[in-house]
Amino acid sequence: MRRIALLLLLYYFSFGMASGQVKQDTDKMRLIVKSDRKKFPNDHPFIVIEFKNISNNTIRLAEFDDYPGSCLDVLFFTSIIVHNEKGRFVAIKQGPGKIDIIEYPSRTTYIEVSKGKSCRRIINLNDYLRHGKSKLEPGLYRINVNYVNWYGGECIKGAFHSSELLLRVEK
């Protein structure tokens, strides 16, 4: 029992402290996932990801535009998670791991978002399907988006999570 408690403490101080040492700017940006429709045909399930500046100053979002396999429609540090009605992951665009940034010395660029303005990306969820699927099956889906960044100079840092979007896909 003591050994488990010690391991838990080591885990907390190893991982919890690292992210806790960086001030989070969650009062400066709001991450929104939305759609202009609640129902889509299964070959075009589109969502909009919006990075809204709610601060009094311009904010900068870090981007790595020359990372191998980077996708221009979604910012590098953004992850998208889609669950079906049964709670199974059906589409995932993962954000990078630490090793991705360390192994590839990428050129950092920044997207500037003025006070009260937004940066938007339109996403086709079919681009991130799992299990060899080419289209989402008809049904109800829950979509969550996260932007987590602790890297880059003079840019917004922290963990930003959208509210959940419910989307129905039809045949």
C-alpha positions as CSV (number, residue, x, y, z in Angstrom):
1,M,0.0,0.0,0.0
2,R,2.8,2.4,0.9
3,R,4.5,1.6,-2.5
4,I,1.3,2.6,-4.4
5,A,1.0,5.8,-2.5
6,L,4.6,6.7,-3.2
7,L,4.2,5.9,-6.9
8,L,1.1,8.1,-7.0
9,L,3.0,11.0,-5.4
10,L,5.9,10.6,-7.8
11,Y,3.4,10.6,-10.8
12,Y,1.7,13.8,-9.4
13,F,5.0,15.6,-9.0
14,S,6.5,14.4,-12.3
15,F,3.5,15.2,-14.5
16,G,1.2,17.4,-12.5
17,M,3.8,20.0,-11.7
18,A,5.1,20.4,-15.2
19,S,1.9,21.6,-16.6
20,G,1.0,23.5,-13.4
21,Q,4.2,25.6,-13.7
22,V,3.0,27.4,-16.8
23,K,0.3,30.1,-16.3
24,Q,-2.8,29.3,-18.2
25,D,-4.4,32.1,-20.2
26,T,-7.9,30.6,-20.1
27,D,-9.4,34.0,-19.5
28,K,-8.0,35.2,-22.8
29,M,-9.4,32.7,-25.3
30,R,-12.6,30.7,-25.8
31,L,-12.6,27.5,-27.9
32,I,-15.9,26.8,-29.6
33,V,-17.0,23.9,-31.7
34,K,-20.2,24.5,-33.7
35,S,-22.1,23.7,-36.8
36,D,-24.6,25.7,-38.9
37,R,-26.7,22.6,-39.1
38,K,-27.6,19.8,-36.6
39,K,-28.1,17.2,-39.3
40,F,-25.7,16.2,-42.1
41,P,-25.4,13.7,-44.9
42,N,-22.8,11.1,-44.0
43,D,-20.5,12.1,-46.8
44,H,-20.1,15.8,-45.6
45,P,-20.2,16.1,-41.8
46,F,-18.7,19.5,-41.3
47,I,-18.0,21.4,-38.1
48,V,-16.4,24.8,-37.3
49,I,-13.7,25.2,-34.7
50,E,-13.4,28.8,-33.5
51,F,-10.6,30.3,-31.4
52,K,-12.2,33.5,-30.0
53,N,-10.1,36.2,-28.4
54,I,-11.9,37.4,-25.3
55,S,-9.0,39.4,-24.0
56,N,-8.2,43.1,-24.4
57,N,-5.1,42.4,-26.5
58,T,-4.1,40.5,-29.6
59,I,-3.3,36.9,-28.9
60,R,-1.1,34.6,-30.8
61,L,-1.6,30.9,-31.5
62,A,1.5,28.8,-32.1
63,E,1.6,26.8,-35.3
64,F,4.2,24.5,-36.9
65,D,3.5,24.8,-40.6
66,D,6.3,22.6,-41.9
67,Y,5.8,19.6,-39.6
68,P,5.6,16.4,-41.7
69,G,2.0,15.4,-42.3
70,S,0.6,18.6,-40.8
71,C,-2.9,19.4,-41.8
72,L,-3.6,23.0,-42.7
73,D,-7.2,22.9,-41.7
74,V,-6.6,22.2,-38.0
75,L,-4.0,23.9,-35.9
76,F,-1.1,21.7,-34.8
77,F,-2.0,21.7,-31.1
78,T,-5.7,21.0,-31.6
79,S,-7.3,17.6,-31.0
80,I,-10.8,16.6,-32.1
81,I,-12.7,13.7,-30.5
82,V,-15.9,12.2,-31.9
83,H,-18.0,9.6,-30.0
84,N,-20.9,7.7,-31.4
85,E,-24.2,7.0,-29.4
86,K,-22.5,4.0,-27.7
87,G,-19.6,6.1,-26.5
88,R,-17.1,4.5,-28.9
89,F,-14.4,6.7,-30.4
90,V,-15.1,6.9,-34.2
91,A,-13.0,9.8,-35.3
92,I,-9.9,11.3,-33.6
93,K,-7.4,14.0,-34.6
94,Q,-4.8,13.8,-31.9
95,G,-2.7,16.7,-30.8
96,P,1.0,16.2,-30.8
97,G,3.0,14.5,-28.1
98,K,6.1,16.0,-26.6
99,I,8.3,13.7,-28.7
100,D,6.8,15.1,-31.9
101,I,8.1,18.5,-31.1
102,I,11.5,17.4,-29.8
103,E,12.3,15.1,-32.7
104,Y,11.4,17.5,-35.4
105,P,12.9,21.0,-35.0
106,S,10.2,22.8,-36.7
107,R,9.8,26.4,-37.8
108,T,7.2,28.0,-35.5
109,T,4.8,30.4,-37.0
110,Y,2.0,32.3,-35.3
111,I,-1.6,33.2,-36.1
112,E,-2.5,36.6,-34.6
113,V,-6.1,37.1,-33.4
114,S,-7.1,40.7,-32.6
115,K,-9.2,41.7,-29.6
116,G,-12.8,40.4,-30.0
117,K,-12.0,38.6,-33.3
118,S,-11.8,34.8,-34.1
119,C,-9.8,32.4,-36.0
120,R,-12.0,29.7,-37.6
121,R,-11.3,26.3,-39.2
122,I,-13.9,24.3,-41.1
123,I,-13.4,20.6,-40.6
124,N,-14.7,17.5,-42.4
125,L,-15.0,14.9,-39.7
126,N,-14.6,12.1,-42.3
127,D,-10.9,13.1,-42.6
128,Y,-10.3,11.7,-39.2
129,L,-12.3,8.4,-39.2
130,R,-10.9,5.3,-37.5
131,H,-11.1,1.6,-38.3
132,G,-10.8,2.1,-42.1
133,K,-14.1,3.8,-42.5
134,S,-14.7,6.4,-45.2
135,K,-17.9,7.9,-43.9
136,L,-19.6,8.3,-40.6
137,E,-22.5,5.8,-40.1
138,P,-25.9,7.4,-39.6
139,G,-26.5,8.3,-35.9
140,L,-25.9,10.8,-33.2
141,Y,-22.4,12.0,-32.4
142,R,-20.8,13.9,-29.6
143,I,-17.9,16.1,-30.6
144,N,-15.3,17.7,-28.3
145,V,-12.3,19.9,-29.3
146,N,-9.2,20.7,-27.2
147,Y,-6.3,23.1,-27.8
148,V,-3.4,22.3,-25.5
149,N,-0.1,24.2,-25.9
150,W,2.8,24.8,-23.5
151,Y,5.3,25.7,-26.3
152,G,6.3,28.7,-28.4
153,G,7.3,32.2,-27.4
154,E,5.0,35.0,-26.9
155,C,1.9,33.0,-27.6
156,I,-1.2,31.9,-25.6
157,K,-0.5,28.8,-23.5
158,G,-2.8,26.5,-21.6
159,A,-5.5,24.0,-22.0
160,F,-8.7,25.1,-23.7
161,H,-11.7,22.8,-24.0
162,S,-14.8,23.3,-26.1
163,S,-18.3,22.5,-24.9
164,E,-19.8,19.4,-26.5
165,L,-21.5,19.6,-29.9
166,L,-24.2,17.0,-30.7
167,L,-24.5,16.3,-34.4
168,R,-26.8,13.9,-36.3
169,V,-25.5,12.2,-39.4
170,E,-28.1,10.9,-41.9
171,K,-27.7,8.6,-44.9
